[in-house]
Amino acid sequence: MSSEENTEEKGFLELISNPSMGLSKWYIAIGAWGLVLAVLNLIGEIHPTYRVSWGGLFTFELLADAFGTKDNAATFVAGDAVFMIACAVLVGLGLRSINESKEGGVASFLESMVINDTWPALVGGEGGMMRAIGAWCLLLGFGFYIAFSVMNQTWIDLGVYSVSITLIAFGFALDSASRAPPGDDTVM
């Protein structure tokens, strides 16, 4: 093995184990969402009739069936433990990285999720129409997923994901576009 391959490999491992601020936020979001789904699966609230086998789901049913009925499927299997540990590791890596790189640490990060310039745009704050529409798309996307899933016990429904992800993606895109510097008038 050459020293260049070793350097590239070390760089990739460094990227994964010490994520940037943006990647840290994704780690926290995906890990926390996975932990919520795992707990809902354990208490039987993820779907009205099914239990999810995370090992089966992520291996495309190579190791186990992905879904089993609540009557026949085990409440807790080894795949659940592996999935929960992986999600907890993601959350831990993200929080550690944010704590080391952000002034004020994790407390400042959590505060910035609630107190920022996106949510005041819901009622006509600064940022213009793009930021206002982006904030509404984010609120509607997250609100729809949570409300529909709570009311219908469908935390793993693809249709609900499709609607929610579309709204959330447009919300993030419009919010980011509202922060872009003005361009050259002769471009278009």
N, C-alpha and C positions, 0 to 999 in steps of 0.2 A: 504494500500500500504506500503510495507516495505521500509526501507531506502536504501537497495541495488537497488531496482527497480528505485527509485528516482535518485540515483547516476548515474545509467546507462542511464536513460533518459536525465539527465542533460549533461552527457558526449556526447551523440549523438547530442543534440542541440548545444553544444559547438563546436563540430566538424563541423557542418553545418554552424554555424554563424561565426566561426573563423577558416577558412580553412588553411591547411598547404600551403606551397609555391607551391607544385605541384598541389593541388586541386584548389588553387587560379588561376593558369594558365588555368585550364580547365573551371572554372567558367567564366573567361574573354572570352575565345574562344567561348564557347557555347552561352553565353549571347550576345556577339557581332554578332555572326553569326545569332542568332535568331532575333536580331533587324534589321539586314540587310534584312533578309527574310520578316519580317513584313512590313518594308517600301516598299520593292519591291511589296508585295502583295497589299498594299494600293494604289500604283500608277499603278497597273495593269500590272506589268512587270514580275511577278513570273512565269507565264505560258502563252502560246499564247491564250488559250481559257478558262482557269479556274481562279477562285479566291479560296483561301483557307480559310476555317473557322477553326481557331486554336482550338476553343472549340470543334468542331466536330471531328477534327483530333485526338486530344489527349484523347478524351473520346470514341473513336471508334464509332462515330456517335450516341452516346447516347443523347447528348444535341442538336446536329444540324447535318446537312449534312456536311461532311468534304470538299467536293468540290462543287462549283456551277459555272455555266457559267457566263462569264463576263456580259452578257446581263441581267441575272435574279438575280444574287447574290448581296447582299448589299456591298457597298464599305468598310464600317466600321461597325463592330458589337462589342458587349461587350466582346466577346472572344478575339478580337484583342487587346483591351485595357488590359485585364488580361495577355495575352501572352507578350505584350510589357513591362508591369510592372514587370513581373517575370524575363524577360531577363535583364532589367535594374537593378533589385535587384542583380542578379547574377554578373553582371559586377561591380556593386558598392561594393559588398562583396569581390570580388576578388581584386579589386584595393585597398580597405581599408586594407586588410590583407597584400598585397605586400608592401604598403606604410609603414605599421608598422614594418614589419619584414626584409625588404631588405634595405641595406645601400644605400642611394641615392634615395630611394623611387620609385615612379612610373616612374619618368624620367629615372632613371638608368635601370629599368626593360624594358622600351620601347627601350632604346638604346641597351640593350643586345639582343633584338630580331633581330636587324639589324647587329650589330657589335659583332660577336662571331666567334668561330673556325669551325663552320659547313659550312658556305657559302664560305670561301676561298678554301675548299676542292673541290668545283666545278671545279677549274682550277689547281688542283694538289697540294694543300697545305698539311700541316701536317695531320696525322691521318690515312694515308694509304688508300688502295683501298676500304675498307668497308665504311669509312666515306665519300669518294668521291661518291660511288654508293648510299649511303643513302641520301646525299645532292641532288643528281640528282633525286632520287625518290621523295623527298619532293617537289622539284621545279616542276617536271613534274606533280605530283598529284594536287598541288594547282593551277598550271598554266592551266592544262587541265580543272579542274572544273570551274575556272573563265572564261577562253576563250570560252569553249563550251557553258556555260550558257549565256554569253553575246551575242554570235553569234546566238544562237537558242532559247533564252528566255526560258530555261528549268532549272530553279534554283531548282526544286523539282523532277527531273528525277532520278528514281532509278538506271538506267543503268549508268548514269554519276556518281552517288554516288558510285556505285560498283567499277568502274575503279579508281576513285579518292581515295577512302578510302584504296583500296589495295596498291596503290603506296605510299600513306602517311604513312600507317602502316609499310610497309617495310622500308621506309625512317627513321622513328623514331627508329625502331628495329635495323637497321644496324648502325645508328649513335650511339645508346646506346651501341651496341656490340663493336664498335670501341674504346670505352672509358673503357671497362672492363680491369681489370688487367690481365696480362698473367697468365695462369693456369699452373698446374703441367704437365710436359712432359709425365709422366707415366700414365696419366688418359686415354688417347686414344691410 
